[in-house]
Amino acid sequence: MKPAWPACFVSCALLLLATGCDDMSKQHKENPYASPASAPAEQVPGTVEYHDMPHPVPRLTMALLQRGRSEYHAFCAPCHAESGNGHGMVVQRGFPAPPPLMATDGRMGTPLHLHDVITSGQGIMYGFAQRIGPDDRWAIVAYLYALGRSQHATRADMTPEQLARAP
């Protein structure tokens, strides 16, 4: 007769492993960029909400545009593409295409609307509040306006110096 201890040992080990598992959707999650003064809203189980205090719009500088360009290329270009037309690399690999960031006439949403979309998401785009800080979200919005303006620029938008160098 064989001893039953190996089967008992394996059974106990499996039981211990199974009891150590946890439902990870019920973890407490915090937004590192959220203000400590923001109070959590009542949530539907299994959802996560991130709250930000209103953040002032930073002053438009070249450094802000450069930071916005860098953040856009890191977080937005994979789906929205370098030009913002919505045909980024992720889309080329089969993911649904997002709408273009600019209308054909160069118009886009208000800065606050764009900031809110980056913060909370829209459609199938998830929010980036927990990944991108408020100042960097505003930098992306500034870069989007510069990008849109550059794509729909006319000779009337050029300075005299630029006109002198233009072909």
N, C-alpha and C positions, 0 to 999 in steps of 0.2 A: 504494500500500500504506500502511495506517494504522500508526502506531507502536503497539507493544504495551505501552508503559509505563503508560497509565492503568489497564488491566486488571491489570497486575502491581502497581501501587500500591494499588489497591483490595483485591486479594488479600492483600497484606502487611499492610495496615491491619486487615483482618478477622482475620487470624491473630494479630496482636499483641493485639487486643481479646479474643479467645477465650482466650489464654494468661494474661491478667490475671484471669480469673474464678477464684473460690475457693469451696470448699464451706464455707459459713458455719456449718453445723451442727457443725463440728469446732473451733470457736473455744474458747479458754480463757475461761471466765466465772467471775466471783467475786461472792459475795454481799457487798455493802458493809456489811452488818450482822453478818456472821459474825465470830467471834472469830479472831484470827490464830493462836491455839493449836490450833484444830480441824484435825485431819488429814483430808484428802480420802479418802473411801471409794472402793473400786473401783467403777467405773461401767460401765454398759452403753454402748457407743458411741452417740452421738446423744442422750444424756440429760444433764441438768444436775441436780445435787443441791446444796442449800444446807444448811450445817450451822451451828447455833447452839450456843453454850455454854448450859447452864441459866442462866436469867435470873431473879432474884428477883421475886416478885410485888410491885408497888409498893403503897404505902399508899393506901387508898381515901379520896379527897378529892373535893371538888366540881370542882376543876380537872381531875382525872383523868377524871371522868365527862363533863365538857364536851369534853375532848380526844377521848375515846372516841366521843362523839356526832358530832363533826366528822369523825373518821376513818371511822366507820361510814357516814355519809352520802356521803363521797367514794368509798369502796371497796366497800361492801357493799350499800347501798341500790339501786344499779342492778339487781341481781338479786333481792335478798331483800326489797325494798320498805322504805319508812319504818317500817312496823309489824313487819317481820320475818316476814310471812306467806308470802313466796316469790312474790309477784306484782308484782315490780318492772317498771320500764320496759323492760328488756331482754327479759323474759318476755312482756310485752305485744306485743313486736315479733317474736315467734316462737321465741325461744330456749327450751330446756327449763326448766321450773320447778324450782327447788331445793326441798327439803323445808322446811316452816316451821321457824323457829329454836326455837320453843317448842311443846311439846305442848299439846293443848287444855286440860289442867289446869294449865298454867303451868310444868311441869317442863322442864328442858333439861339438856344434858350437863354434866359437871363442868367447872370452870374450866380445868383442864389440858387436857381433851379439846377444848374450844372453841379454846384457844390453839394446840393442835397442828393442828387443822383449818385455822385461819387460816394457820399457818406452812407446812404441807405440802400442804394441799388435801385434797379427798375427792370421790369420784365424778368428775364432769366439772369440778368447781371446781379450778382450779390454785392452787398455794400462793402466798402473798403475802409470803414471807420476804424476798425481794429488793426488795419495794416498801414494806413497812411495818416499821418498827423494832420490836424486842421490847417496849419500853415502850408503844408505841402499840398493839401487839396486845393487851397486857394491858388497856389503856384500853378497847379495843373490847369485850373480855370483860366488864369491869365495866359498861359501858353496856348490853350485852345483858341482864345480870341486872337492871339497873334498868328496862329496857324491858319485860322479861317480868313483873317485879313490878308495874309500873304498869298493865299490861293485865289483870292478874288480882287487882287489889287489892279488898279488902272493907272494910266499915266497921270491922271489928275491927283492921285494919292502920293505921287513922288515929289520929293523936295527938288529945288532948283539944281542942287549938286548932283542928285541922282539922275535928273533929266539930262544934264550935261554929259554924264558918263554912259547913258543908255544908247544903244545902237539905233 
